[in-house]
């Protein structure tokens, strides 16, 4: 039970990381929207693959990347 709590707690830190990434890279986000979308798609696909392979560390890392990149991409207009 406590392991799941810590996993969720660590994944929640991706939210402020995404906002920080968006704030620090305003110009790059506008020009590189397609690359950020590609990063999100590859991270999601990779997380599914490594979930099947039962490699939790890589799966959680890719989910973290997906969350942080998705939030920063959502902050651009």
C-alpha positions as CSV (number, residue, x, y, z in Angstrom):
1,X,0.0,0.0,0.0
2,X,2.8,2.5,0.9
3,X,4.6,1.7,-2.4
4,X,1.6,2.8,-4.4
5,X,1.4,6.0,-2.3
6,X,5.0,6.9,-3.1
7,X,4.6,6.1,-6.8
8,X,1.6,8.4,-7.0
9,X,3.5,11.0,-5.0
10,X,6.4,10.9,-7.3
11,X,4.2,11.0,-10.4
12,X,2.4,14.1,-9.0
13,X,5.7,15.9,-9.1
14,X,5.5,15.7,-12.9
15,X,2.8,18.4,-12.8
16,X,5.0,21.2,-11.4
17,X,7.8,19.9,-13.6
18,X,5.6,20.3,-16.6
19,X,4.7,23.9,-15.7
20,X,8.4,24.7,-15.1
21,X,9.3,23.2,-18.4
22,X,6.6,25.3,-20.2
23,X,7.8,28.4,-18.4
24,X,11.5,27.9,-19.2
25,X,11.0,26.9,-22.8
26,X,8.3,29.2,-24.2
27,X,9.9,29.8,-27.5
28,X,10.9,26.2,-28.1
29,X,7.4,25.0,-27.3
30,X,5.8,27.1,-30.0
31,X,8.2,25.9,-32.7
32,X,8.5,22.3,-31.6
33,X,4.9,21.3,-30.9
34,X,5.1,18.4,-33.3
35,X,8.2,17.1,-31.5
36,X,6.6,17.4,-28.1
37,X,3.6,15.4,-29.5
38,X,6.0,12.8,-30.7
39,X,7.7,12.6,-27.3
40,X,4.3,12.0,-25.7
41,X,3.3,9.3,-28.2
42,X,6.6,7.5,-27.9
43,X,6.6,7.7,-24.1
44,X,3.1,6.3,-23.9
45,X,3.9,3.5,-26.4
46,X,7.1,2.7,-24.5
47,X,5.4,2.7,-21.1
48,X,2.9,0.1,-22.4
49,X,5.7,-2.1,-23.8
50,X,7.7,-1.9,-20.6
51,X,4.6,-2.5,-18.5
52,X,4.1,-5.7,-20.4
53,X,7.7,-6.6,-19.8
54,X,7.2,-5.8,-16.1
55,X,10.0,-3.2,-15.9
56,X,8.4,-0.8,-13.4
57,X,11.2,1.7,-13.3
58,X,11.2,2.4,-17.0
59,X,7.4,2.4,-17.1
60,X,7.2,5.0,-14.4
61,X,9.9,7.1,-16.0
62,X,8.1,7.1,-19.3
63,X,4.8,8.0,-17.6
64,X,6.5,10.8,-15.8
65,X,7.9,12.1,-19.1
66,X,4.4,11.9,-20.7
67,X,2.8,13.8,-17.8
68,X,5.4,16.6,-17.7
69,X,5.5,17.0,-21.5
70,X,1.7,16.9,-21.8
71,X,1.3,19.6,-19.3
72,X,3.9,21.8,-20.9
73,X,2.4,21.2,-24.3
74,X,-1.0,22.1,-23.0
75,X,0.3,25.4,-21.7
76,X,1.2,26.6,-25.2
77,X,-1.3,28.2,-27.6
